[in-house]
Every structure is written in structure tokens, then in C-alpha cells.
């Protein structure tokens, strides 16, 4: 009887002495807009309530894991360093005792898109009813759409004509000069 009590006491001391035993993990994958894994991107988790800052770097399969977080609000930032991808704005998320699954889609031309859910609810779909593959496809469309908007805005501002005008001298956008047009 005394032996089991000693072992229980030792186990309790070890668990209490190890804060990581009660800490949560944040894990996920970083993929490019085409759905391919991206290695070498640092993920930074910074507590919103104390000075805790932990990091991880995505591996060859784009996967990363940050261990030893306590439940609470965190700000997550990507640091793509020399990968050619955009850094984007920080993402705020709550990390529960069970952890967080935080996936990212990155692009060289658009800010990253984060896809998060509690680690204990990871079931291959997001809250919007999309599978990870569908989410990547939608993210790729968003990135492409952002590029199209940028090009369209540039064109509307006259960026492709070189002078900001329609080219026929009257600036009415019709590309036809009514003075020299044969139809008039």
C-alpha cells in the first residue's frame, strides 16, 4: 500500500513540475495557392495576455507544430523570410486546452488566408462545409480574383495606355475620334 502511495506522489510531482503536460499545441500546414506544401515559413504565436512567444517552421510537407501554449488568446503571424510569399496581417485565435488546428494558404501576390478550428473538432471539413481541398480551391480563386481586381483597377486608371487617356484625344473612353472618324 505504501509503495503505490509513493508512486502516486512521484507521478503528481512530475506532472505538476512539467507545465508542458498541461499545455496545448497548435499545428497545421502551409500550402501554396496551387495546393502544394510550402517549407521554410516561420509561424509565430504571441500571447495577447502575457509575453509568451513561441515559433515553429514549416517542414518539407508544409506541416508545423507549436508546442507548450496555454489556453488563451493568441496572435499568429507568418514570417515567410526568403520564400517569396507575402507576410500578411496577424490572425487572432483562441487556443483551447485541446489545442488548435491552423492551416494557411500563401501566395506571392496576396496576403495569406488562415483556416482554423479547434484541434478536438478536426474532421476534415471547415465550419463552412468545405473539405480542405475545396478550401484550397476557393482560396486560389480568391487570390486570382484579387489579382484580377488589381489589374482591372490599374486598367481603369489608364495604367496600360501609358497616358491615362483613351487615346483619341477627347478622353471620353470610346477609342474613336469623332472628328476624324469616317462614319461622321
C-alpha positions in Angstrom: 0.0 0.0 0.0 2.8 2.4 0.9 4.6 1.7 -2.5 1.5 2.7 -4.5 1.2 5.9 -2.5 4.8 6.8 -3.1 4.4 6.2 -6.9 1.2 8.3 -7.0 3.1 11.2 -5.2 6.0 10.9 -7.6 3.7 11.0 -10.6 1.8 14.0 -9.2 5.1 15.9 -8.6 6.3 15.1 -12.2 3.1 16.3 -13.7 3.0 19.5 -11.7 6.6 20.2 -12.4 6.1 19.9 -16.1 3.9 22.8 -17.4 4.0 21.3 -20.9 1.9 18.4 -19.6 -1.0 20.9 -19.3 -0.2 22.9 -22.4 -1.9 22.9 -25.8 -0.4 22.5 -29.3 -1.1 24.5 -32.4 -0.4 22.6 -35.6 -1.3 22.9 -39.2 0.0 23.0 -42.8 1.1 25.8 -45.1 0.2 25.4 -48.7 0.6 27.5 -51.8 -2.4 28.6 -53.8 -2.0 25.6 -56.0 -2.2 23.3 -53.0 1.5 22.3 -52.8 3.2 22.3 -49.4 5.5 25.2 -48.6 8.6 24.7 -46.5 10.6 27.3 -44.6 7.8 29.6 -43.4 8.0 30.6 -39.7 4.7 30.6 -37.7 4.8 32.9 -34.7 2.3 32.6 -31.8 2.3 35.5 -29.5 0.0 35.6 -26.4 -2.3 38.5 -26.1 -2.2 38.4 -22.2 1.5 37.9 -21.4 4.9 37.8 -23.0 4.7 34.2 -24.3 6.0 34.0 -27.9 6.7 30.6 -29.5 7.6 29.7 -33.1 7.8 26.8 -35.5 9.0 26.5 -39.1 7.1 24.5 -41.7 8.9 21.4 -43.0 9.0 19.7 -46.4 5.4 18.7 -46.2 4.4 22.2 -45.2 3.5 21.0 -41.7 4.4 22.8 -38.4 3.6 22.4 -34.7 3.9 24.9 -31.9 4.0 23.1 -28.5 3.6 24.4 -25.0 0.9 27.0 -25.3 -1.6 27.6 -22.5 -5.2 28.2 -23.4 -5.9 31.8 -24.2 -6.0 34.4 -27.0 -3.0 34.5 -29.4 -1.9 36.4 -32.4 -0.5 34.3 -35.2 1.9 35.7 -37.8 3.6 34.2 -40.7 7.2 35.2 -41.4 8.0 33.9 -44.9 11.6 35.1 -44.7 13.1 34.5 -48.2 10.4 32.2 -49.6 8.9 34.9 -51.9 5.4 34.7 -50.2 3.7 37.6 -48.6 3.7 38.1 -44.9 0.2 39.5 -44.4 -1.6 40.7 -41.3 -1.6 38.8 -38.0 -4.5 36.5 -37.3 -6.1 36.3 -33.8 -7.4 33.0 -32.5 -8.3 31.4 -29.2 -6.3 28.3 -28.2 -8.3 25.9 -26.0 -6.8 23.3 -23.7 -7.3 20.8 -26.6 -5.2 22.9 -29.0 -5.9 24.5 -32.4 -5.5 23.3 -36.0 -4.4 26.4 -38.1 -3.8 25.9 -41.8 -2.6 28.6 -44.1 -2.7 29.2 -47.9 0.0 31.6 -49.1 0.7 33.4 -52.3 3.4 35.7 -53.6 0.8 38.2 -54.7 -1.9 38.2 -51.9 -2.0 38.1 -48.2 -2.2 34.6 -46.5 -5.5 33.1 -45.7 -5.9 31.3 -42.4 -8.2 28.3 -41.9 -8.6 27.5 -38.1 -10.7 25.1 -36.0 -10.3 23.6 -32.5 -8.0 20.6 -32.6 -10.6 18.4 -31.0 -13.1 19.1 -33.8 -10.8 18.4 -36.8 -12.9 16.2 -39.0 -11.6 17.2 -42.5 -14.1 19.9 -43.1 -14.3 23.6 -42.0 -17.2 25.4 -40.5 -18.4 26.5 -43.9 -18.8 22.8 -45.0 -15.7 22.7 -47.3 -13.2 20.0 -47.4 -9.5 21.1 -47.2 -9.2 20.6 -51.0 -12.3 22.7 -51.6 -11.0 25.4 -49.2 -7.7 25.5 -51.2 -9.6 25.8 -54.5 -11.7 28.6 -53.1 -8.6 30.3 -51.7 -6.9 30.0 -55.1 -10.0 31.7 -56.7 -9.8 34.5 -54.0 -6.1 35.0 -54.9 -6.8 35.0 -58.6 -9.8 37.4 -58.0 -7.6 39.8 -56.1 -5.1 39.8 -59.0 -8.0 40.4 -61.5 -9.3 43.3 -59.3 -5.8 44.8 -59.2 -5.3 44.5 -63.0 -8.8 45.9 -63.6 -8.2 48.8 -61.3 -4.9 49.5 -63.0 -6.5 49.4 -66.4 -9.4 51.6 -65.3 -6.9 54.2 -64.1 -5.4 54.2 -67.6 -2.3 52.3 -66.5 -2.0 50.3 -69.7 -2.3 53.2 -72.1 0.6 55.0 -70.8 -1.0 58.4 -70.5 -4.3 57.7 -68.6 -6.5 58.6 -71.6 -8.4 56.6 -74.2 -6.0 57.5 -77.0 -8.2 59.5 -79.4 -7.7 62.9 -77.7 -11.2 63.5 -76.3 -10.9 61.5 -73.1 -14.4 60.0 -73.4 -13.3 56.4 -73.3 -14.7 55.5 -76.8 -11.3 55.0 -78.5 -12.8 56.8 -81.6 -12.1 60.4 -82.5 -15.5 61.7 -83.8 -13.6 64.5 -85.8 -11.6 62.1 -87.9 -14.0 59.1 -87.9 -15.1 58.1 -91.5 -18.7 57.3 -90.2 -19.4 61.0 -89.4 
